[in-house]
Amino acid sequence: MAVSGTVSSFNPHKGWGFIECNGQGVFVNKRECSGFCLSKGDQVSFSITTGEKGSQATSVKMLGAPEELHYYGEIKSFNGSKGYGFIGSEAFPGQDVFVLKSELPGGFAPQGGQCKFKVKMEEKGPAAADVQLLGAAGDQYQQMKGFMKGGYGMPFGKGDMWGKGFGKGFGKGKGKGGPRVDPAQKVWIGGLPQGASWKELQEHMEKAGKTKWVEVFEGKGAGTGTAAYSSVDDVATAISMLNGSSFAGASIQVDAWVKGNKEE
């Protein structure tokens, strides 16, 4: 038999919480929520089962207005140059949820990242709004955000944090680097094939956003280069999207930039 209650607490990162029903707290796990992400104060209906650990909610259904509800999802794809992507969610079986870069925190959208979001129903289908990254994806964004603001205090050396090879180029910036640009708005690029031109590289790097400057280094810096963007959000997108990408037949590395020895 279905009963109703109010969500008294819920941790979206851990995926569990409690529903208050007739003065008692009933445990709820996100597995029973059909893709919805509960929030404190949400009104829900559900069934109750009793196990070794006490009362547990099953078959949870949301009772609020659709535009006020939150959903769980996974970022399936994101095109930084076009500024949009798609989120998959159990709450929307058989279709993907469209998401614009402007609805993402810092425009950061790691493929496979877990998230919670609201939905606006548009002519072409559901569109995500107010996206919040969860778990490892949320940790990555917060660490990157702290790094970009200065201090360079985030941990490096864990190559899988933002994708294959992330962090290997940290501190390797060489060459003039073009016009004076805030280092937080630049990326270091490694693994460039011989003969690569700055124009070709610019075209590739602008998949993540409009560049202000692109340079392919020569001499001791051969095989490396740099790109400068107008915002740290574009830098985050470039690292997330282009690190490990294929350029002129080679797999390149795209990492955060710090001032090289030749820069003042």
C-alpha positions in Angstrom: 0.0 0.0 0.0 1.3 3.4 -1.0 1.8 6.1 1.7 3.0 9.7 1.4 5.7 11.6 3.2 8.3 14.4 3.1 12.0 14.0 2.4 13.7 15.0 5.6 17.3 14.5 4.3 19.0 13.2 1.2 22.7 13.2 0.1 22.8 13.3 -3.7 26.5 12.3 -3.7 25.9 9.1 -1.7 22.4 8.5 -3.1 20.5 7.9 0.1 18.5 9.7 2.8 15.3 9.6 4.8 11.6 10.3 4.4 9.5 11.4 7.3 6.2 9.5 7.4 3.8 9.4 10.4 6.5 10.7 12.7 9.1 8.0 11.7 12.1 8.2 9.4 12.1 5.7 6.5 15.4 5.0 4.7 15.4 5.6 1.0 18.0 4.7 -1.7 18.2 6.4 -5.1 17.7 2.9 -6.7 14.1 3.2 -5.7 13.6 6.7 -7.2 13.4 5.9 -11.0 16.0 8.5 -11.9 14.7 11.3 -9.7 17.1 13.0 -7.2 15.4 13.8 -4.0 15.8 17.1 -2.1 14.9 18.0 1.4 11.2 19.0 1.6 10.1 17.1 -1.5 6.7 15.4 -1.2 6.7 11.8 -2.3 4.5 8.7 -2.3 6.1 5.2 -1.7 5.6 1.7 -0.4 7.4 0.5 2.7 9.3 -2.8 3.2 10.9 -3.9 6.5 14.3 -5.4 6.5 17.1 -6.2 8.9 18.0 -2.5 9.0 14.5 -1.3 9.5 11.9 0.4 7.3 12.9 1.1 3.7 11.0 3.0 1.0 10.4 1.4 -2.4 8.7 2.5 -5.6 9.2 6.2 -4.8 7.1 8.6 -6.8 7.5 12.4 -6.8 4.4 14.6 -6.1 5.9 18.0 -6.9 5.6 20.2 -10.0 7.8 18.8 -12.8 9.8 22.0 -13.3 10.8 22.0 -9.6 12.1 18.4 -9.5 15.7 17.2 -9.8 16.9 14.3 -11.8 20.0 12.0 -11.7 22.0 11.7 -14.9 25.2 10.9 -16.7 26.9 13.2 -19.2 26.9 11.1 -22.4 28.6 13.6 -24.7 29.6 17.3 -25.0 30.9 19.3 -27.9 32.8 22.3 -26.5 33.0 24.1 -29.8 29.3 24.0 -30.4 28.5 24.5 -26.7 26.1 21.7 -26.1 25.8 18.1 -25.2 23.5 15.4 -23.9 22.7 13.8 -20.6 21.3 10.3 -20.1 18.8 9.7 -17.3 16.7 6.8 -16.1 13.8 9.2 -15.7 13.8 9.8 -19.5 14.1 6.3 -21.0 14.7 6.1 -24.7 15.8 9.7 -25.1 18.7 12.0 -24.1 18.3 15.3 -22.3 19.8 18.3 -24.2 22.2 20.5 -22.2 23.8 23.9 -23.1 27.2 24.9 -21.9 25.6 27.8 -20.0 23.8 25.4 -17.7 27.0 23.5 -16.7 29.2 24.6 -13.8 32.1 26.5 -15.5 31.1 24.9 -18.8 32.8 21.7 -17.5 31.3 18.5 -18.8 33.4 15.3 -18.3 32.0 12.4 -20.3 30.6 9.8 -18.0 30.4 12.4 -15.2 27.4 12.0 -12.8 25.1 15.0 -12.2 21.8 16.2 -10.9 19.7 18.7 -12.9 16.3 20.2 -13.4 14.4 20.0 -16.7 12.6 22.5 -19.0 10.3 21.0 -21.6 11.0 22.6 -24.9 9.6 22.0 -28.4 12.3 19.5 -29.3 12.2 17.7 -26.0 13.6 17.9 -22.4 16.5 20.4 -21.8 18.6 20.3 -18.7 18.9 23.4 -16.4 20.9 24.1 -13.2 23.2 21.2 -13.7 25.3 20.2 -10.7 28.2 17.7 -10.9 28.3 14.9 -8.4 30.9 12.5 -7.0 34.3 12.4 -8.8 33.1 14.8 -11.5 32.2 17.4 -8.9 35.5 16.9 -7.1 37.4 17.4 -10.4 35.5 20.6 -11.1 36.2 22.0 -7.6 39.9 21.1 -7.8 40.2 22.7 -11.2 38.3 25.8 -10.1 40.7 26.2 -7.2 43.7 25.7 -9.4 42.5 28.2 -12.0 42.0 30.9 -9.4 45.7 30.7 -8.4 47.9 29.0 -6.0 48.5 25.9 -8.1 47.8 23.9 -5.0 45.9 21.1 -6.5 47.5 17.6 -6.5 49.2 16.5 -9.8 50.6 13.2 -10.9 47.3 11.4 -11.0 47.0 11.1 -14.7 43.5 9.8 -14.7 42.0 12.8 -12.9 41.0 14.7 -16.1 41.7 11.9 -18.6 44.7 10.1 -20.0 48.0 11.9 -19.3 46.6 14.8 -17.3 49.3 16.6 -15.3 52.3 15.4 -17.4 52.8 18.8 -18.9 52.6 20.8 -15.7 55.5 23.1 -15.5 56.9 22.3 -18.9 55.9 25.5 -20.7 58.7 26.8 -22.9 59.1 29.5 -25.5 57.7 33.0 -25.8 54.1 31.9 -25.5 52.8 34.8 -27.6 51.3 38.0 -26.0 51.2 38.3 -22.3 48.3 36.2 -21.1 47.2 35.1 -17.6 48.7 31.6 -17.2 45.3 30.4 -16.0 44.0 31.1 -19.5 46.6 28.9 -21.3 47.2 25.3 -21.9 50.3 23.3 -22.6 50.2 21.0 -25.6 52.5 18.0 -26.0 53.0 15.1 -28.5 52.7 17.3 -31.5 53.8 15.6 -34.7 56.7 17.0 -36.7 55.7 19.6 -39.2 52.5 20.6 -37.4 51.5 24.2 -38.1 50.0 26.7 -35.7 47.1 27.2 -38.0 46.2 23.5 -38.0 46.6 23.4 -34.3 44.4 26.5 -33.8 41.7 24.8 -35.8 41.9 21.7 -33.5 42.1 23.7 -30.3 39.1 25.8 -31.1 36.9 22.7 -30.8 36.9 23.7 -27.1 36.4 27.5 -27.6 37.8 30.6 -29.3 41.5 30.9 -29.0 43.4 34.2 -28.5 46.8 32.8 -29.5 48.3 29.4 -30.6 52.0 28.6 -31.0 53.9 25.6 -32.0 57.3 25.6 -30.3 60.6 24.9 -32.1 64.1 24.0 -31.0 64.3 22.5 -27.6 60.5 22.8 -27.3 59.8 20.9 -30.5 56.8 18.7 -30.3 55.1 21.0 -27.8 53.0 24.2 -28.1 50.5 26.4 -26.3 47.1 27.8 -26.8 45.5 30.8 -24.9 41.8 31.2 -24.4 39.7 34.1 -23.3 38.4 32.4 -20.1 39.4 29.7 -17.6 36.1 27.9 -18.5 37.4 27.3 -22.0 40.7 26.1 -20.5 38.8 23.6 -18.4 36.8 22.5 -21.5 40.0 22.1 -23.6 41.7 19.9 -21.0 38.6 17.8 -20.5 37.8 17.5 -24.2 41.1 17.5 -26.1 43.6 15.8 -23.8 44.3 12.5 -25.6 42.6 13.6 -28.7 43.9 12.8 -32.2 45.6 15.6 -34.1 47.4 15.1 -37.5 47.6 11.3 -36.7 49.1 11.8 -33.3 47.5 11.6 -29.8 48.3 14.9 -28.1 48.4 15.9 -24.4 46.6 19.0 -23.2 47.4 20.1 -19.7 47.3 23.2 -17.5 50.1 25.7 -18.2 52.5 27.3 -15.8 55.1 29.9 -16.7 58.1 28.4 -18.5 61.7 29.3 -17.7 61.8 31.7 -20.6 58.8 33.8 -19.5 59.4 36.8 -17.2 
